[in-house]
């Protein structure tokens, strides 16, 4: 898959627009010629150059670390610490290290081999296209697993890949229209990968719905979509597929297909051929079919760091070789595909002398999936402009999307006898 000649063919004949393919090939040749054998950190914000660089690293047997060029200085420090762990040095094995966490959750790198990536690609292409060739459009950045795997799928199984800007803002200039798409056919399937925020924006964009209808499959992942977004997509007759997976599994291992899409949530997805799933209780014992518990994964695409299986913090149910994902059992907030650890936001708030208590949660939002919201208990020393002051304080220490956009001041946090705040109470207080 990562043989140099195979990569060159992909960059010349399969990657579009052609200018992007040319830039990627130039980067590939430059970095291949200057390979030193040591680890390679890829951090350019030029997507085509980024693709060519990490492919050169893999072709020359280097250990490649994919970085997000949009990280804040604090996140770069976390990434550096994750790569250069005290007492260790970056591995010299030919692995691809993909970042996860960050943007509010601590950054760490998940490693994949040629074998795990190829296993994921083959199973995913079969699930998305059957016996047809898969031609894909990718508006997602290649430093995320969702933007990296379309490249791997095209390299492994053939088909074209069209790169495009994924911002999809309604105020985009007329000179930047949605890209022209090839036609689907009996032999070629056309697919695009999106996060819910991108789907929301495309539906609001003039011509966006008509453009989306051209796809045989609109693969949705990265964060749970809202019920209203799915209902709108179904009403507009879009062919939505919903995947379940993560960086550790090299993207999705279960898929709710377009033929099954009804606009309802949650959905059940069939488990792909390369994966096995069981449901465990908190003690690690297998649950019977139809009983909820933690999702435990075995897959040939699983990161070697998992040592054979991965017990997630996702709750699910198995129903006749189909998986229904119920949600996270931890508290991470995913907004626009970016992750926030509410505990870090709470810690920043509690460092303020006049904040007595704080609870941070995600609230549903049609565009972003979730928004960060904060309940705070303040002392009498709090000024009248406390919201602005707290926003400034959190903005100085946290990524932009981890700063709460909704605030509520209350006399005391409404914990129940379990030491938790119910979703109903949260919704009422933050309305």
TAPEWO-V526815 format. One record per residue. N is the residue number from 1. RES is the residue in one small letter. SS is DSSP state (2 for helix, 1 for strand, 0 for the rest). PSI is psi as a letter, one per 40 degrees, with the letter a starting at -180 (NA if undefined). NEAR is the number of other ideal C-beta (glycine too) atoms within 10 Angstrom. Layout:
n->N res->RES ss->SS psi->PSI near->NEAR
n->N res->RES ss->SS psi->PSI near->NEAR
This chain:
n->1 res->x ss->0 psi->d near->16
n->2 res->x ss->0 psi->f near->21
n->3 res->x ss->0 psi->i near->12
n->4 res->x ss->2 psi->d near->15
n->5 res->x ss->2 psi->d near->8
n->6 res->x ss->2 psi->d near->14
n->7 res->x ss->2 psi->d near->23
n->8 res->x ss->2 psi->d near->16
n->9 res->x ss->2 psi->d near->14
n->10 res->x ss->2 psi->d near->25
n->11 res->x ss->2 psi->d near->24
n->12 res->x ss->2 psi->d near->13
n->13 res->x ss->2 psi->e near->12
n->14 res->x ss->2 psi->d near->17
n->15 res->x ss->1 psi->h near->26
n->16 res->x ss->1 psi->i near->18
n->17 res->x ss->0 psi->i near->13
n->18 res->x ss->2 psi->d near->10
n->19 res->x ss->2 psi->d near->10
n->20 res->x ss->2 psi->d near->21
n->21 res->x ss->2 psi->d near->21
n->22 res->x ss->2 psi->d near->15
n->23 res->x ss->2 psi->d near->19
n->24 res->x ss->2 psi->d near->27
n->25 res->x ss->2 psi->d near->20
n->26 res->x ss->2 psi->d near->14
n->27 res->x ss->2 psi->d near->23
n->28 res->x ss->2 psi->d near->24
n->29 res->x ss->2 psi->d near->15
n->30 res->x ss->2 psi->d near->13
n->31 res->x ss->2 psi->d near->22
n->32 res->x ss->2 psi->d near->18
n->33 res->x ss->2 psi->d near->9
n->34 res->x ss->0 psi->f near->9
n->35 res->x ss->0 psi->h near->14
n->36 res->x ss->0 psi->e near->9
n->37 res->x ss->0 psi->e near->10
n->38 res->x ss->0 psi->i near->11
n->39 res->x ss->0 psi->i near->19
n->40 res->x ss->1 psi->h near->21
n->41 res->x ss->1 psi->h near->18
n->42 res->x ss->1 psi->h near->24
n->43 res->x ss->0 psi->e near->16
n->44 res->x ss->0 psi->i near->14
n->45 res->x ss->0 psi->e near->11
n->46 res->x ss->0 psi->h near->14
n->47 res->x ss->2 psi->d near->22
n->48 res->x ss->2 psi->d near->22
n->49 res->x ss->2 psi->d near->19
n->50 res->x ss->2 psi->d near->24
n->51 res->x ss->2 psi->d near->30
n->52 res->x ss->2 psi->d near->29
n->53 res->x ss->2 psi->d near->24
n->54 res->x ss->2 psi->d near->27
n->55 res->x ss->2 psi->d near->30
n->56 res->x ss->2 psi->d near->26
n->57 res->x ss->2 psi->d near->25
n->58 res->x ss->2 psi->d near->23
n->59 res->x ss->2 psi->d near->21
n->60 res->x ss->0 psi->e near->19
n->61 res->x ss->0 psi->f near->13
n->62 res->x ss->0 psi->i near->22
n->63 res->x ss->0 psi->h near->21
n->64 res->x ss->1 psi->h near->21
n->65 res->x ss->1 psi->h near->24
n->66 res->x ss->1 psi->h near->25
n->67 res->x ss->0 psi->i near->22
n->68 res->x ss->0 psi->h near->18
n->69 res->x ss->0 psi->e near->14
n->70 res->x ss->0 psi->e near->13
n->71 res->x ss->0 psi->i near->19
n->72 res->x ss->0 psi->i near->15
n->73 res->x ss->2 psi->d near->7
n->74 res->x ss->2 psi->d near->13
n->75 res->x ss->2 psi->d near->20
n->76 res->x ss->2 psi->d near->16
n->77 res->x ss->2 psi->d near->12
n->78 res->x ss->2 psi->d near->19
n->79 res->x ss->2 psi->d near->23
n->80 res->x ss->2 psi->d near->12
n->81 res->x ss->2 psi->d near->13
n->82 res->x ss->2 psi->d near->17
n->83 res->x ss->2 psi->d near->21
n->84 res->x ss->0 psi->g near->12
n->85 res->x ss->0 psi->h near->9
n->86 res->x ss->0 psi->h near->5
n->87 res->x ss->0 psi->e near->5
n->88 res->x ss->0 psi->i near->8
n->89 res->x ss->0 psi->i near->10
n->90 res->x ss->0 psi->h near->17
n->91 res->x ss->0 psi->i near->13
n->92 res->x ss->0 psi->e near->12
n->93 res->x ss->0 psi->i near->12
n->94 res->x ss->0 psi->g near->16
n->95 res->x ss->0 psi->i near->24
n->96 res->x ss->1 psi->h near->26
n->97 res->x ss->1 psi->h near->23
n->98 res->x ss->1 psi->h near->25
n->99 res->x ss->1 psi->i near->24
n->100 res->x ss->1 psi->i near->16
n->101 res->x ss->1 psi->a near->19
n->102 res->x ss->1 psi->a near->24
n->103 res->x ss->0 psi->f near->24
n->104 res->x ss->0 psi->d near->26
n->105 res->x ss->1 psi->i near->22
n->106 res->x ss->1 psi->h near->15
n->107 res->x ss->1 psi->h near->22
n->108 res->x ss->1 psi->i near->18
n->109 res->x ss->1 psi->h near->21
n->110 res->x ss->1 psi->h near->22
n->111 res->x ss->1 psi->i near->19
n->112 res->x ss->1 psi->i near->26
n->113 res->x ss->0 psi->i near->16
n->114 res->x ss->2 psi->d near->16
n->115 res->x ss->2 psi->d near->12
n->116 res->x ss->2 psi->d near->23
n->117 res->x ss->2 psi->d near->26
n->118 res->x ss->2 psi->d near->21
n->119 res->x ss->2 psi->d near->23
n->120 res->x ss->2 psi->d near->29
n->121 res->x ss->2 psi->d near->25
n->122 res->x ss->2 psi->d near->19
n->123 res->x ss->2 psi->d near->23
n->124 res->x ss->2 psi->d near->30
n->125 res->x ss->2 psi->d near->23
n->126 res->x ss->2 psi->d near->15
n->127 res->x ss->2 psi->d near->23
n->128 res->x ss->2 psi->d near->24
n->129 res->x ss->2 psi->e near->22
n->130 res->x ss->0 psi->b near->9
n->131 res->x ss->0 psi->e near->8
n->132 res->x ss->0 psi->i near->17
n->133 res->x ss->1 psi->h near->15
n->134 res->x ss->1 psi->h near->25
n->135 res->x ss->1 psi->h near->24
n->136 res->x ss->1 psi->i near->25
n->137 res->x ss->1 psi->h near->26
n->138 res->x ss->1 psi->h near->26
n->139 res->x ss->0 psi->e near->22
n->140 res->x ss->0 psi->i near->25
n->141 res->x ss->0 psi->i near->19
n->142 res->x ss->0 psi->e near->23
n->143 res->x ss->0 psi->e near->21
n->144 res->x ss->0 psi->i near->20
n->145 res->x ss->2 psi->d near->27
n->146 res->x ss->2 psi->d near->23
n->147 res->x ss->2 psi->e near->21
n->148 res->x ss->2 psi->d near->25
n->149 res->x ss->2 psi->d near->26
n->150 res->x ss->2 psi->d near->27
n->151 res->x ss->2 psi->d near->24
n->152 res->x ss->2 psi->d near->26
n->153 res->x ss->2 psi->d near->27
n->154 res->x ss->2 psi->d near->22
n->155 res->x ss->2 psi->d near->25
n->156 res->x ss->2 psi->d near->22
n->157 res->x ss->2 psi->e near->18
n->158 res->x ss->0 psi->a near->15
n->159 res->x ss->0 psi->i near->22
n->160 res->x ss->0 psi->i near->18
n->161 res->x ss->1 psi->h near->21
n->162 res->x ss->1 psi->h near->21
n->163 res->x ss->1 psi->i near->26
n->164 res->x ss->0 psi->i near->19
n->165 res->x ss->0 psi->h near->12
n->166 res->x ss->0 psi->e near->21
n->167 res->x ss->0 psi->d near->12
n->168 res->x ss->0 psi->f near->21
n->169 res->x ss->0 psi->i near->11
n->170 res->x ss->0 psi->d near->10
n->171 res->x ss->0 psi->e near->6
n->172 res->x ss->0 psi->i near->15
n->173 res->x ss->0 psi->i near->7
n->174 res->x ss->0 psi->d near->6
n->175 res->x ss->0 psi->e near->5
n->176 res->x ss->0 psi->g near->11
n->177 res->x ss->0 psi->i near->11
n->178 res->x ss->0 psi->i near->20
n->179 res->x ss->0 psi->i near->14
n->180 res->x ss->0 psi->h near->9
n->181 res->x ss->0 psi->i near->15
n->182 res->x ss->0 psi->i near->13
n->183 res->x ss->0 psi->i near->8
n->184 res->x ss->0 psi->i near->16
n->185 res->x ss->0 psi->a near->12
n->186 res->x ss->0 psi->d near->7
n->187 res->x ss->0 psi->e near->9
n->188 res->x ss->1 psi->h near->16
n->189 res->x ss->1 psi->i near->21
n->190 res->x ss->1 psi->h near->24
n->191 res->x ss->1 psi->i near->25
n->192 res->x ss->1 psi->i near->26
n->193 res->x ss->1 psi->h near->27
n->194 res->x ss->1 psi->i near->27
n->195 res->x ss->0 psi->i near->23
n->196 res->x ss->2 psi->d near->27
n->197 res->x ss->2 psi->d near->24
n->198 res->x ss->2 psi->d near->23
n->199 res->x ss->2 psi->d near->25
n->200 res->x ss->2 psi->d near->25
n->201 res->x ss->2 psi->d near->19
n->202 res->x ss->2 psi->d near->23
n->203 res->x ss->2 psi->d near->18
n->204 res->x ss->2 psi->e near->15
n->205 res->x ss->0 psi->h near->17
n->206 res->x ss->0 psi->h near->12
n->207 res->x ss->0 psi->e near->10
n->208 res->x ss->2 psi->d near->19
n->209 res->x ss->2 psi->d near->17
n->210 res->x ss->2 psi->d near->10
n->211 res->x ss->2 psi->d near->19
n->212 res->x ss->2 psi->d near->22
n->213 res->x ss->0 psi->e near->12
n->214 res->x ss->0 psi->e near->16
n->215 res->x ss->0 psi->h near->22
n->216 res->x ss->0 psi->d near->19
n->217 res->x ss->1 psi->h near->24
n->218 res->x ss->1 psi->h near->25
n->219 res->x ss->1 psi->h near->24
n->220 res->x ss->1 psi->h near->25
n->221 res->x ss->0 psi->a near->23
n->222 res->x ss->0 psi->d near->22
n->223 res->x ss->0 psi->i near->20
n->224 res->x ss->0 psi->h near->21
n->225 res->x ss->0 psi->i near->24
n->226 res->x ss->0 psi->i near->19
n->227 res->x ss->2 psi->d near->14
n->228 res->x ss->2 psi->d near->12
n->229 res->x ss->2 psi->d near->24
n->230 res->x ss->2 psi->d near->23
n->231 res->x ss->2 psi->d near->15
n->232 res->x ss->2 psi->d near->18
n->233 res->x ss->2 psi->d near->24
n->234 res->x ss->2 psi->d near->14
n->235 res->x ss->2 psi->d near->11
n->236 res->x ss->0 psi->e near->15
n->237 res->x ss->0 psi->f near->11
n->238 res->x ss->0 psi->i near->22
n->239 res->x ss->0 psi->g near->19
n->240 res->x ss->1 psi->h near->27
n->241 res->x ss->1 psi->i near->25
n->242 res->x ss->1 psi->h near->25
n->243 res->x ss->1 psi->i near->21
n->244 res->x ss->1 psi->h near->27
n->245 res->x ss->1 psi->a near->24
n->246 res->x ss->1 psi->i near->18
n->247 res->x ss->2 psi->d near->20
n->248 res->x ss->2 psi->d near->22
n->249 res->x ss->2 psi->e near->28
n->250 res->x ss->0 psi->f near->31
n->251 res->x ss->1 psi->a near->27
n->252 res->x ss->1 psi->i near->28
n->253 res->x ss->1 psi->e near->30
n->254 res->x ss->1 psi->i near->26
n->255 res->x ss->1 psi->h near->25
n->256 res->x ss->1 psi->h near->25
n->257 res->x ss->0 psi->i near->16
n->258 res->x ss->2 psi->d near->18
n->259 res->x ss->2 psi->d near->8
n->260 res->x ss->2 psi->e near->15
n->261 res->x ss->0 psi->h near->20
n->262 res->x ss->0 psi->e near->11
n->263 res->x ss->0 psi->e near->17
n->264 res->x ss->0 psi->i near->10
n->265 res->x ss->0 psi->h near->15
n->266 res->x ss->0 psi->i near->15
n->267 res->x ss->0 psi->i near->23
n->268 res->x ss->1 psi->i near->19
n->269 res->x ss->1 psi->i near->24
n->270 res->x ss->1 psi->i near->15
n->271 res->x ss->1 psi->h near->20
n->272 res->x ss->0 psi->i near->25
n->273 res->x ss->0 psi->d near->14
n->274 res->x ss->0 psi->e near->22
n->275 res->x ss->1 psi->i near->22
n->276 res->x ss->1 psi->h near->14
n->277 res->x ss->1 psi->h near->21
n->278 res->x ss->1 psi->i near->15
n->279 res->x ss->1 psi->h near->21
n->280 res->x ss->1 psi->i near->15
n->281 res->x ss->0 psi->a near->12
n->282 res->x ss->0 psi->e near->8
n->283 res->x ss->0 psi->e near->5
n->284 res->x ss->0 psi->e near->10
n->285 res->x ss->0 psi->i near->9
n->286 res->x ss->1 psi->h near->12
n->287 res->x ss->0 psi->i near->17
n->288 res->x ss->0 psi->i near->8
n->289 res->x ss->0 psi->h near->10
n->290 res->x ss->0 psi->e near->11
n->291 res->x ss->0 psi->h near->11
n->292 res->x ss->0 psi->i near->14
n->293 res->x ss->1 psi->a near->22
n->294 res->x ss->1 psi->h near->18
n->295 res->x ss->1 psi->h near->25
n->296 res->x ss->1 psi->h near->19
n->297 res->x ss->1 psi->h near->25
n->298 res->x ss->1 psi->h near->15
n->299 res->x ss->1 psi->i near->26
n->300 res->x ss->0 psi->e near->17
n->301 res->x ss->0 psi->e near->28
n->302 res->x ss->0 psi->h near->23
n->303 res->x ss->0 psi->h near->22
n->304 res->x ss->2 psi->e near->14
n->305 res->x ss->2 psi->e near->13
n->306 res->x ss->2 psi->e near->17
n->307 res->x ss->0 psi->f near->8
n->308 res->x ss->0 psi->d near->8
n->309 res->x ss->0 psi->i near->13
n->310 res->x ss->1 psi->h near->17
n->311 res->x ss->1 psi->h near->14
n->312 res->x ss->1 psi->i near->20
n->313 res->x ss->1 psi->f near->12
n->314 res->x ss->1 psi->h near->18
n->315 res->x ss->1 psi->h near->16
n->316 res->x ss->1 psi->i near->24
n->317 res->x ss->1 psi->h near->19
n->318 res->x ss->1 psi->h near->22
n->319 res->x ss->0 psi->g near->11
n->320 res->x ss->0 psi->f near->8
n->321 res->x ss->0 psi->f near->12
n->322 res->x ss->1 psi->i near->16
n->323 res->x ss->1 psi->h near->24
n->324 res->x ss->1 psi->h near->18
n->325 res->x ss->1 psi->h near->21
n->326 res->x ss->1 psi->d near->13
n->327 res->x ss->1 psi->i near->11
n->328 res->x ss->1 psi->i near->15
n->329 res->x ss->0 psi->e near->13
n->330 res->x ss->0 psi->a near->12
n->331 res->x ss->0 psi->e near->14
n->332 res->x ss->0 psi->i near->16
n->333 res->x ss->1 psi->h near->26
n->334 res->x ss->1 psi->h near->22
n->335 res->x ss->1 psi->h near->24
n->336 res->x ss->0 psi->f near->20
n->337 res->x ss->0 psi->e near->22
n->338 res->x ss->1 psi->i near->22
n->339 res->x ss->1 psi->h near->20
n->340 res->x ss->1 psi->h near->27
n->341 res->x ss->0 psi->h near->20
n->342 res->x ss->2 psi->d near->23
n->343 res->x ss->2 psi->d near->14
n->344 res->x ss->2 psi->d near->18
n->345 res->x ss->2 psi->d near->25
n->346 res->x ss->2 psi->d near->19
n->347 res->x ss->2 psi->d near->14
n->348 res->x ss->2 psi->d near->21
n->349 res->x ss->2 psi->d near->20
n->350 res->x ss->2 psi->e near->13
n->351 res->x ss->0 psi->e near->11
n->352 res->x ss->0 psi->h near->19
n->353 res->x ss->0 psi->d near->9
n->354 res->x ss->0 psi->e near->14
n->355 res->x ss->1 psi->h near->21
n->356 res->x ss->1 psi->d near->14
n->357 res->x ss->1 psi->i near->15
n->358 res->x ss->1 psi->i near->21
n->359 res->x ss->1 psi->h near->22
n->360 res->x ss->1 psi->h near->25
n->361 res->x ss->1 psi->i near->22
n->362 res->x ss->1 psi->h near->22
n->363 res->x ss->1 psi->i near->19
n->364 res->x ss->1 psi->i near->14
n->365 res->x ss->1 psi->h near->20
n->366 res->x ss->0 psi->d near->16
n->367 res->x ss->0 psi->d near->16
n->368 res->x ss->0 psi->e near->24
n->369 res->x ss->1 psi->d near->25
n->370 res->x ss->1 psi->i near->20
n->371 res->x ss->1 psi->i near->20
n->372 res->x ss->1 psi->h near->24
n->373 res->x ss->1 psi->i near->23
n->374 res->x ss->1 psi->h near->25
n->375 res->x ss->1 psi->h near->24
n->376 res->x ss->1 psi->i near->25
n->377 res->x ss->1 psi->h near->15
n->378 res->x ss->1 psi->i near->19
n->379 res->x ss->0 psi->i near->10
n->380 res->x ss->0 psi->e near->5
n->381 res->x ss->0 psi->e near->10
n->382 res->x ss->0 psi->h near->19
n->383 res->x ss->0 psi->i near->10
n->384 res->x ss->0 psi->d near->7
n->385 res->x ss->0 psi->f near->10
n->386 res->x ss->2 psi->d near->17
n->387 res->x ss->2 psi->d near->17
n->388 res->x ss->2 psi->d near->11
n->389 res->x ss->2 psi->d near->14
n->390 res->x ss->2 psi->d near->24
n->391 res->x ss->2 psi->d near->16
n->392 res->x ss->2 psi->d near->11
n->393 res->x ss->2 psi->d near->16
n->394 res->x ss->2 psi->d near->23
n->395 res->x ss->2 psi->d near->13
n->396 res->x ss->2 psi->e near->9
n->397 res->x ss->2 psi->e near->15
n->398 res->x ss->0 psi->i near->22
n->399 res->x ss->0 psi->i near->21
n->400 res->x ss->2 psi->d near->11
n->401 res->x ss->2 psi->e near->19
n->402 res->x ss->2 psi->e near->24
n->403 res->x ss->0 psi->h near->21
n->404 res->x ss->0 psi->h near->26
n->405 res->x ss->0 psi->e near->14
n->406 res->x ss->1 psi->h near->16
n->407 res->x ss->1 psi->i near->15
n->408 res->x ss->1 psi->h near->16
n->409 res->x ss->1 psi->h near->14
n->410 res->x ss->0 psi->i near->13
n->411 res->x ss->0 psi->d near->7
n->412 res->x ss->0 psi->i near->9
n->413 res->x ss->0 psi->h near->15
n->414 res->x ss->0 psi->g near->15
n->415 res->x ss->0 psi->i near->13
n->416 res->x ss->0 psi->a near->9
n->417 res->x ss->0 psi->e near->5
n->418 res->x ss->0 psi->e near->7
n->419 res->x ss->0 psi->f near->6
n->420 res->x ss->0 psi->i near->11
n->421 res->x ss->0 psi->h near->16
n->422 res->x ss->0 psi->i near->12
n->423 res->x ss->2 psi->d near->10
n->424 res->x ss->2 psi->d near->8
n->425 res->x ss->2 psi->d near->15
n->426 res->x ss->2 psi->d near->18
n->427 res->x ss->2 psi->d near->13
n->428 res->x ss->2 psi->d near->11
n->429 res->x ss->2 psi->d near->18
n->430 res->x ss->2 psi->e near->16
n->431 res->x ss->0 psi->NA near->8
